[in-house]
Amino acid sequence: MAKSASAPANPAPAADFEHSLDELEQLVARMEGGELSLDESLASFERGIGLYRHCQQALESAELRVRLLLDPDAPDNAEPFEPQL
């Protein structure tokens, strides 16, 4: 079976993060609208927690990558780069 050229199997991490964040924002808007039943609200809340955790993990991974780029020998002690004026 051929793969679709328009939908990559593994989206880029930034695109995946953006998609998850967008879905989470839409989910929150629907929940705040007050039109969902209790079951729909619980399912939406559960999905929202999963999306939140996914986004948080992506942000933590990005932070680690930045720390490694700033100071690969000691990422926990990395100082932000400040350009000289």
Secondary structure as UniProt FT lines:
FT   TURN            5..6
FT   HELIX           13..32
FT   TURN            33..34
FT   HELIX           38..70
FT   TURN            72..73
FT   HELIX           75..77
//
